[in-house]
């Protein structure tokens, strides 16, 4: 069963929404890149919450893309496997995408699903890539994470179950959300423009039919 067949809305309508969203997001990207609700006093606290591993159950066969543990280890590097498949975390600032300002598409490292666009990326000051919205919320799963005496919302790829990070409610407008994502859970594909990113996303949805 493919990803698209699991959803009720027609793919055409979804692509129209994505196109419109990209145009709006691109027009605001420069302003939002350095804008956040985070202050100097709260960055340390937010970084602490991001830096702790997750302890949620992402097992089972509920994801469209399934691989054995051996297949995952063969596909991923050690740090990618630790973060994406064992719900670990990477060091802040010492990861490739936290300060990446290039235009392009961020895909799930486990299955290449488009998850985030550079047009929604902003500098949270926490040392991890941060986005105020995913490309399509249906490709991002959420699980309540109550480990370490706190309540967090873990986020993962809804296609293959690879752990991405956590989402917090201290991000910039228009969503007020901060998706704190591990670079190790992402692959980056450079693009010339927001229009080129949109074309990459549309191509993925066409292939997923």
C-alpha positions, 0 to 999 in steps of 0.5 A: 500500500502506498502513502497516497492510497492511505489518505482520503483527499485527492492528490491533485488538491494536495498539490494545489495546497502545497503550491499555494503554501510555498508561494506564501512561505517563500515571501516570508522566508527572509523575515522569518529566518531570524525571528522566533519567540525564543529569548536568551533566557529560554534558549538554554531550556529549549535546547535541554528539551531538544537534546534529550533522547525520546522514549516512545514506541515507534515499532510495529507494522503501521508504517507503509515503508518497512525494513528489517533492523539489518536493512536499516543499519545497512542504509544508514550511517551510525549516527543516522541509525542512532537518531532515526531508528533508536530515537537518539539525538545529536549534538547541538551546533555540531550537525550539518544543517543547523546553520544551513541557509541554502535553498532546498528540500529536506527529506526523511533520511529513511525513505526520502519523503519530503518533510520540510522546506528551507522556506520555513526554516528559521534560526531558533538559536538552539543548535538544531534545524528548526522549522515552523511547519512541515510541507504536509502534516500528514507525513509527520506523525506525533507521539506523546513523550513523557520521559525525563519527567517532562511532556514533549511531542515527539515527531517522526516520519509517518511513512517509515517511522524514522524519529525526527525530533520534537515539536514545541509551541514557541516558534514564530508566526504564522504557526507559532510552532518550532519543529526541532529536528535532527540533521541526522534524520534528514537529507538535503537536496539543494534547489534554485528556488522555491518553485524548484522545491515545489517541483521536487515535492510534486515529483515525489507525490506523482511517484507515490501514486 
